[in-house]
Amino acid sequence: VTLSILSICLFFVQFCGCASEDETEQSSSNRPQSQTTAEQVKVKFTESGRLQAILYSNRMEEKDNLTWSWNIDVDFFTDDDTIADGGMKADSGYVLSSGSSRKRQVTVFGNVHLIAPDGTELFADSLRWNPAKQQIESNSKVKVIRGKDVVEGIGFESDPNFMHIRIINVKGKLEQL
């Protein structure tokens, strides 16, 4: 489960770091920034030459330190570069840059649905990567399904490996203890 959930979290970390330090320094200058728009976008995220994720988006816009994306669909790869073993969909999202690539906040919202390779599913109205705390968070309604176990609540916090998940205002049904 750790490896499968980790692949989902890698999207947040990698999407946060998709620009180089040089690009970040240029965008933080006092010069006016122009808006960049792209449609039917496909972005591949790799680490040491291995495919980690592919992001598909109908439209992306970048202006200053904010990048918006609509109709987000992400495939995650952990074992094989050809067969996706997890994914995420959301209506839209944005990346807020503030300095280095490690300090970028990523937020996705609107019908957020994550699927891990082990079949675990996470549904939420919104999720965000908090770079200061190095965790995934949500203040919205969330639902986690793993096997026959279903847990719902308002509010969510997790480390990047999903080893320590906290759902606030919990209600649920567990088949096995």
Steps between C-alpha positions, in 0.01 A plus 500: 500500500784742581649479151162535328391800707847648464451509123194719552692734725787519252264684268459777754872523570605478135228735375620747762853475362434510128696824442871540544658738750598735213138526385390573856756774545392667176131494595569650843665809355319834484459483122139472375404144412298398198231237503569167331213277390513144365223262400489120489807476723695182576786526752723205591667493843814289531752427769842358407365420154201301632148612418316592821184671370330644196277804544228570243311827503258665258645843577784654702568866566805648666539858619754625751528236774167323435430213258138388451388176339153371404364147452799334665569131445823349636634148450752374758771245425688309771613168351479538123536795264226366271211401727347757737440358846316790660353834414326821595228709343381846596297774338778756544801602702788739535864521602606802705873564478685683773875474465659159454321206341475330842275783625226469239147444622282281277121503537249290304125527538168395360420128497849392608542123464825313574551131429799313643639182340364293790149625420478751784292798393487852639217738410508867601371839402857632520856401594815705540871433547630710791875541441564653843363193678590253223150355507181461299202681650133574442232695685227348286287188519713188437431131454759219509412152375742211555353158435171485694604781736347843442595804707355846445551833666558871469870583486802290413874498571761249391874465468624449141513120549142479634639317804340745746155597376278721713137554404323760709131465602505131407218264426544158346456126485782252549454135403811376682693632796 
